[in-house]
């Protein structure tokens, strides 16, 4: 009797794991699709942290990845591919924090300079006085979205072709095991178990 119950528990656990795995794969695919279609949150967080720092009478600093060719900053101020910029209202003029870029005018060594930073190159915003702020996590932006979606499509196409070629070469078609009972005419039902 003990052996039978152990087998039942093992079989049930295996079935549950398979069902959970199918659910998580579908869930992860759905989440990935939603992430690819959503507007990045970085510009919204950037504006919120900027307002919060200014309201608390702190000096907002931007940490920028200056390695992108779209970043327009004084190159002599770039160190290790990054630049730290003071964006306090007393230091910059015409500050614009849009969903696509950060733009403002500032003086560097008494020379006026127009700064343009794509929002994807903004790495962090923090206070000079105490370091409070945020470091932004990696996000997918419009320019990257196209590359990624093509990459995923290529992966899907390749995996389908590979599977088809393998079946044709071996002459044997794979049968995918299913844990569900097949019923053609009846819709799924729930049972109440007491």
C-alpha positions, 0 to 999 in steps of 0.5 A: 500500500505504501508503494502505491501511495508513493507512486500516486504522489510522485505521479501527481507531483510530476503532472502538477509540475508539467501543468505549472510549467505550461502555465509559467511558459504561457505567462512569461510569453504574455509578460514579455509581449506586454513589456515589448508593447509598453512605453518605457517607464524611465522618462516618467521615473526621471521626471518624478525623481527630478521633481522630488529632488528639487522639492527637497532643495537638493541638487539633481545629478544625472549619470549618463552613458556617453558611449552612444553616438546619439549623446551630445555632451562635451567629450572632454568631460567624459570619463570611463564612458560616463559623464555626470551632469548637474541639472539644477535649475540654477545651472541649466536653462531650457531643461526638457525631460521628454519621453525620448530625450533630455535636452538643456543648455549649460556652460562648460568652462565658460563655453555654452553647450547644448546637451542632448541625451537619449532617455536610454542613455540616462543611467541614474539620477541622484542628489549631490548632497546625500546620494538619494535617487535611483539607478535605472534598470535596463529597459527596451526602447523603441530603437532596441525593440525592433532589433529584439523582435526580429531576433525573437522571430528568427529564433522561432523560425529557426526552431520550427525549421530545425524540428521539421528537418529533424523529423524529415531526416529521421522519418519519425514524427514526434508525438507530444505527450499530453496530460489532458483528456481529449474531448471534442464536444464537451466544454471544460467543466469544474467539479465541486469536491467536498 
